Amino acid sequence: MIYADNAATTKMSGAAINAMLNCMEETWGNPSSLYGLGQRAKDALEEARERLAACIGASPKEITFTSGGSEADNQAIRSAAALGARKGKRHIVSTAFEHHAVLHALKKLESEGFEVELLPVGKLGTVTAQQVAEAIREDTALVTIMYANNEIGSVLPISQIGAVCRARGVLFHTDAVQAAGHLSIDVNAQSIDLLSLSAHKFHGPKGVGVLYARQGIPLSSLIEGGAQERGKRAGTENVPAIVGMAAALEEACAHMDENTAKVSALRDRLIAGLSQIPYASLNGDPVNRLPGNVSFCFEGVEGESLLLLLDDRGICASSGSACTSGSLDPSHVLLSIGRPHEVAHGSLRLSLCDENTEADVEAILNAVPEIVGYLRGISPLWKDKLSGKREFVL
Ligand SMILES: *Cc1c(COP(=O)(O)O)cnc(C)c1O
């Protein structure tokens, strides 16, 4: 099997599995219990908090554990909105191609009287700090812009956007779920006030994540109950998952440079090879791009069929995002960069990690052109294009 869907989820690293097994066997107590077993679990929890904080240049007090990226996004946005509303600020700036965890949270706030402004992301799928500066108003409560896009891989100028927000006194949240472990994060140097992470995107376990909130920013609880996480996130902490997450992020950050060099070389070979296919077009920014992301639109091809035929050859890939596959709507991300509906349906995302090999790339480069050719061969739409009855779009 060739796994090329690391943007959807990753295989757990050995370090994360070992850390979790050890925790489940040795420090399985409730970290809120006062006896030794509980206190050892508490120590493991706090050590993980310190190690995770160190990976992003934060202090441990600024780390809240959540059930993943979606919860962290929701809590960050809810908290900033509540804070803004208390000061009469109800304007929120974001982008058209955020993850649904952000977009749907913003939709809900809109129905509660907030005004949400989604910046256009252009053909390359990015926004400039200038666009953000122009959008900020007196009543702006929050700017929430992702660090890197999960579908098309563009990396956004987060440091510059952070600097603009800081200068204007506006809270800045970034969904760094796709960036963590692949791109360096320093919440102070990058002027980030709120940041979301998800362990299963960097070879940690599923169902656990981090919300970083700069000291002094009050968080609103999404879940009421006990006083865990300084009263900001009730419920007994998932200590094994948290410990596994810390091990995974530390390992990813320690090997970031070598992994980036290796993975981006594989990515570039894939991009060069797939670009040879006629009527194929790369999605996203060719330069400011996640090391492992390859995203294409192929005209005259149904993305779902492409995925199934790749699966027959043991290749795991994705079309649009995992969250939207199964729905017939084309990806909002591909529409946001101006892909017409028809072409947006013919997308393929391959997302690599350091376990992928050159042989994987060769196998993918053998399979995709053949399958695209086959699918076009049986497509009435494609026949119409070839005969001139319909226009080519790409
Ligand atoms: C995966 C992902 C999320 C959601 O994280 P979960 O831990 O699966 O809830 C949010 N944002 C981005 C950019 C993602 O890729």
The ligand as an ORCA input file, in Angstrom:
! r2SCAN-3c Opt
* xyz 0 1
  C      -7.765     18.208     10.163
  C      -7.941     19.668     10.272
  C      -8.755     20.227     11.274
  C      -9.564     19.380     12.202
  O      -8.783     18.706     13.145
  P      -9.425     17.473     13.933
  O      -8.416     17.128     14.969
  O      -9.621     16.374     12.939
  O     -10.705     17.958     14.537
  C      -8.839     21.602     11.348
  N      -8.157     22.387     10.496
  C      -7.362     21.890      9.530
  C      -6.626     22.822      8.631
  C      -7.231     20.513      9.382
  O      -6.461     20.024      8.409
*
